[in-house]
């Protein structure tokens, strides 16, 4: 006959194993999320830094055509915006403004 103590010990071991697996899965997801957020921030900042004042807005638009998330991309004559969504409420965004076809400013923002 199986004792209650043996069943309790087995149940406790199974619950501990399940808890450990859940903890590992949550830790992995959190690490991946933080890693992607850091990568998105660096990509966005690097894009903003590529274009000095008086650079051609045509060059900015061409470079932005494949940057960021398609849904957040704006490619107008004197305004280019690229962004990376990194969560339901977070976006790293670079806004490059121009006048007469030349860059006047490049600004990085974290929208939350």
C-alpha positions in Angstrom: 0.0 0.0 0.0 1.2 3.5 -0.8 1.5 5.8 2.2 0.0 9.2 2.3 3.5 10.6 3.0 4.9 9.1 -0.2 2.0 10.5 -2.3 2.4 13.9 -0.6 6.1 13.9 -1.3 5.6 13.0 -4.9 2.9 15.7 -5.4 5.2 18.3 -3.8 8.0 17.3 -6.2 5.7 17.5 -9.2 4.4 20.9 -8.1 8.0 22.2 -7.5 9.0 21.0 -11.0 6.0 22.7 -12.6 6.8 25.9 -10.7 10.4 25.8 -11.8 9.4 25.3 -15.5 7.0 28.3 -15.3 9.6 30.4 -13.6 12.2 29.6 -16.4 9.6 30.3 -19.1 8.7 33.7 -17.6 12.4 34.6 -17.1 13.1 33.7 -20.8 10.2 35.8 -22.1 11.3 38.7 -19.9 14.9 38.5 -21.2 13.7 38.3 -24.8 11.5 41.3 -24.3 14.2 43.4 -22.7 16.7 42.3 -25.3 14.3 43.3 -28.2 13.6 46.7 -26.5 17.3 47.4 -26.2 17.9 46.5 -29.8 15.0 48.7 -31.0 16.3 51.6 -29.0 19.8 51.3 -30.4 18.5 50.9 -34.0 16.3 54.0 -33.6 19.0 56.1 -32.1 21.5 55.0 -34.7 19.1 56.0 -37.5 18.6 59.4 -36.0 22.3 59.9 -35.7 23.0 59.1 -39.4 21.6 62.4 -40.7 23.2 65.7 -39.8 21.5 69.1 -40.4 21.5 70.0 -44.1 21.6 66.4 -45.2 19.3 65.6 -48.1 15.7 64.5 -47.1 15.7 62.3 -50.3 18.5 60.3 -48.7 16.6 60.1 -45.4 13.5 58.9 -47.1 15.4 56.3 -49.1 17.2 55.0 -46.0 13.9 54.9 -44.0 12.0 52.9 -46.6 13.1 49.6 -44.9 13.6 50.8 -41.3 11.2 50.4 -38.4 7.7 48.9 -38.3 5.8 49.5 -41.6 2.8 50.8 -39.6 4.7 53.5 -37.9 6.7 54.7 -40.9 6.0 58.2 -42.4 7.8 59.2 -45.6 6.8 62.8 -46.5 8.8 65.5 -48.3 9.9 67.3 -45.1 9.0 64.7 -42.5 10.3 61.2 -42.0 9.3 59.1 -39.0 10.4 55.5 -38.2 9.4 53.6 -35.1 9.8 50.2 -33.5 7.0 48.9 -31.3 8.4 46.9 -28.4 5.3 46.2 -26.4 1.7 47.0 -26.3 2.4 50.5 -25.1 6.0 51.3 -26.1 7.5 52.7 -29.2 11.0 53.9 -30.0 10.6 56.7 -32.6 13.0 58.8 -34.7 11.5 61.9 -36.2 13.5 63.7 -38.9 12.2 67.1 -39.9 13.3 69.1 -42.9 12.7 72.3 -44.8 13.3 72.8 -48.5 14.5 69.2 -48.9 17.2 69.5 -46.2 17.3 68.0 -42.7 16.7 70.6 -39.9 16.4 68.2 -36.9 16.5 64.6 -35.9 14.8 63.6 -32.6 14.7 60.3 -30.7 11.7 59.6 -28.5 10.4 56.8 -26.3 6.6 56.8 -26.4 4.9 55.0 -23.6 
